[in-house]
Amino acid sequence: MSIDAPGGHVIPSGKNTRIRVMVSTRGRKGMLRKVIHIHTNDPLAKDINLRISMKVLETIVINPRSINFGTVLEGKEYKKKITILNKSRKKVKITNIIITPSTQMIRLDHVSPFILASGCVKTFTLTFRPKVVKNGFVYGAAVFRTDLDYPSKVVVNIYARVQRKIVQTNK
């Protein structure tokens, strides 16, 4: 938080002034509350607390933000939906979508750049065809990059525990 009123700011008796307060909302959503403490030489109001409340709205909402496939079998195909909603008042361009790791285990049905109009939703299908990895756990992400200053990217984390298929033989 920054305040545009340097210490020692003198307000003549009977007059008023304006204090400009700027609060960074980067990385925040929902209700945000701040208290500004002002110390004065006024004997009737030595200390003043200004309470500020605001609701910080997300511009881009991706749901879910995390996908945990749980325990899955090697080679079987699993699918989940990802939705992206533009809650801003103007169009937002998704400039690219990157899937990590860049193996063929995780795929998204649409990875080309696109423009999402205000209030619009786009749904994707994430396909996961696991292979067994050394420690049995797969970690990945779908990274949506935007043309916005913030958020410049939104990440959906992807997790799974992969088990080998058990092949039964008849005796």
C-alpha positions as MATLAB code, in Angstrom:
seq = 'MSIDAPGGHVIPSGKNTRIRVMVSTRGRKGMLRKVIHIHTNDPLAKDINLRISMKVLETIVINPRSINFGTVLEGKEYKKKITILNKSRKKVKITNIIITPSTQMIRLDHVSPFILASGCVKTFTLTFRPKVVKNGFVYGAAVFRTDLDYPSKVVVNIYARVQRKIVQTNK';
ca = [
       0.000    0.000    0.000;
       1.321    3.478   -0.759;
       0.052    6.802    0.543;
       0.581   10.089   -1.238;
       0.855   12.353    1.853;
       4.398   12.687    3.165;
       4.988   12.813    6.930;
       4.696   16.274    8.441;
       1.947   17.299    6.008;
       0.418   20.426    7.578;
      -3.289   21.126    7.320;
      -4.247   24.653    8.446;
      -6.886   24.842   11.177;
     -10.412   24.617    9.784;
      -9.164   23.314    6.420;
      -9.076   19.843    4.933;
      -6.872   17.910    2.585;
      -7.026   14.874    0.403;
      -4.947   11.761    1.011;
      -4.470    9.551   -2.015;
      -4.136    5.850   -1.174;
      -3.107    3.187   -3.683;
      -3.450   -0.512   -2.866;
      -1.967   -3.223   -5.052;
      -4.507   -5.923   -5.843;
      -1.952   -8.104   -7.653;
      -2.473  -11.743   -6.766;
      -5.530  -11.044   -4.624;
      -9.220  -11.759   -5.005;
     -12.256  -11.349   -2.799;
     -12.531   -8.906    0.097;
      -9.469   -6.827    0.945;
      -9.309   -4.635    4.040;
      -6.667   -2.095    5.024;
      -6.314    0.332    7.922;
      -4.511    3.667    7.580;
      -3.332    5.126   10.877;
      -3.055    8.942   11.020;
      -1.424   10.654   13.977;
      -2.336   14.338   14.442;
      -1.588   17.186   16.821;
      -5.318   17.841   17.231;
      -6.091   17.341   20.957;
      -9.629   16.158   20.083;
      -8.503   13.611   17.494;
      -4.909   12.530   18.232;
      -5.192    9.248   16.339;
      -7.471    8.511   13.426;
      -7.873    5.106   11.811;
      -9.274    5.043    8.292;
     -10.667    1.642    7.417;
     -10.791    0.764    3.732;
     -12.670   -2.240    2.340;
     -12.860   -3.322   -1.265;
     -13.880   -6.333   -3.282;
     -11.206   -7.418   -5.746;
     -12.681   -9.115   -8.796;
     -10.853  -11.636  -10.952;
     -10.652  -10.783  -14.646;
      -9.910  -14.317  -15.834;
     -11.397  -17.276  -13.979;
     -10.200  -20.778  -14.778;
     -11.953  -23.732  -13.218;
     -10.595  -25.965  -11.879;
      -7.243  -24.387  -10.932;
      -5.883  -27.815  -10.045;
      -6.638  -31.281  -11.439;
      -5.761  -34.351   -9.421;
      -6.491  -37.541  -11.352;
      -5.656  -39.582   -8.243;
      -4.326  -43.098   -8.846;
      -4.575  -44.054  -12.522;
      -3.563  -47.029  -14.661;
      -0.771  -46.802  -17.211;
      -2.017  -46.460  -20.790;
      -5.669  -45.834  -19.934;
      -7.177  -42.536  -21.121;
      -8.648  -40.012  -18.656;
     -10.434  -36.751  -19.493;
     -11.292  -33.628  -17.511;
     -12.900  -30.333  -18.508;
     -11.288  -26.914  -17.976;
     -13.370  -23.746  -18.353;
     -12.091  -20.215  -18.755;
     -14.360  -17.216  -18.116;
     -13.630  -13.592  -19.009;
     -15.098  -11.482  -16.179;
     -13.485   -8.252  -17.386;
     -15.301   -5.522  -19.292;
     -13.200   -5.968  -22.425;
     -12.019   -8.806  -24.609;
      -8.977  -10.819  -23.516;
      -6.620  -12.610  -25.852;
      -5.169  -15.942  -24.800;
      -1.861  -15.606  -26.632;
      -0.734  -19.202  -26.140;
      -1.288  -22.332  -24.106;
       1.649  -24.423  -22.971;
       1.345  -27.953  -21.579;
       4.160  -29.182  -19.355;
       5.856  -31.557  -19.340;
       5.925  -31.586  -23.131;
       5.358  -35.338  -23.395;
       2.295  -36.768  -25.083;
       0.841  -37.859  -21.723;
      -1.133  -34.603  -21.292;
      -2.990  -32.978  -24.192;
      -5.476  -30.145  -24.528;
      -7.997  -30.197  -27.377;
      -7.346  -26.541  -28.286;
      -3.966  -24.793  -27.951;
      -4.214  -22.067  -30.610;
      -4.448  -18.391  -29.589;
      -7.995  -17.049  -29.292;
      -9.945  -14.001  -28.141;
     -12.497  -14.325  -25.358;
     -15.154  -11.592  -25.348;
     -16.337  -10.032  -22.083;
     -18.587  -12.400  -20.156;
     -17.834  -15.360  -22.427;
     -16.761  -18.876  -21.450;
     -14.636  -21.398  -23.332;
     -14.378  -25.059  -22.331;
     -11.435  -27.335  -23.059;
     -10.975  -31.072  -22.739;
      -7.755  -32.159  -21.083;
      -6.746  -35.714  -22.012;
      -4.324  -37.676  -19.878;
      -2.821  -40.973  -21.101;
      -0.310  -41.834  -18.388;
       2.926  -43.724  -18.707;
       4.746  -45.084  -15.689;
       7.479  -42.747  -14.511;
      10.346  -43.462  -12.155;
       8.715  -42.426   -8.873;
       5.141  -43.160   -9.998;
       3.954  -39.551   -9.762;
       3.197  -37.222  -12.678;
       3.185  -33.466  -12.216;
       2.234  -31.138  -15.033;
       0.511  -27.893  -15.861;
      -1.591  -26.130  -18.470;
      -0.321  -22.537  -18.692;
      -2.686  -20.002  -20.289;
      -0.822  -16.796  -21.285;
      -2.867  -13.614  -21.760;
      -2.409  -10.170  -23.302;
      -3.137   -8.585  -19.888;
      -0.552   -6.936  -17.636;
      -2.040   -8.984  -14.821;
      -2.657  -11.818  -14.864;
      -0.185  -12.391  -17.679;
      -0.652  -16.124  -17.162;
      -2.988  -18.487  -15.343;
      -1.803  -21.972  -14.408;
      -3.801  -25.177  -13.951;
      -1.695  -27.713  -12.040;
      -2.090  -31.390  -12.942;
      -1.258  -34.358  -10.688;
      -1.569  -38.147  -10.806;
      -0.114  -41.316   -9.383;
       0.466  -43.877  -12.134;
       0.341  -47.634  -11.586;
       1.357  -50.310  -14.044;
      -1.324  -52.480  -15.575;
      -1.342  -55.892  -13.990;
      -1.407  -58.593  -16.630;
      -2.939  -61.832  -15.423;
      -1.950  -65.104  -16.943;
      -4.156  -68.178  -16.910;
      -2.585  -71.229  -15.305;
];
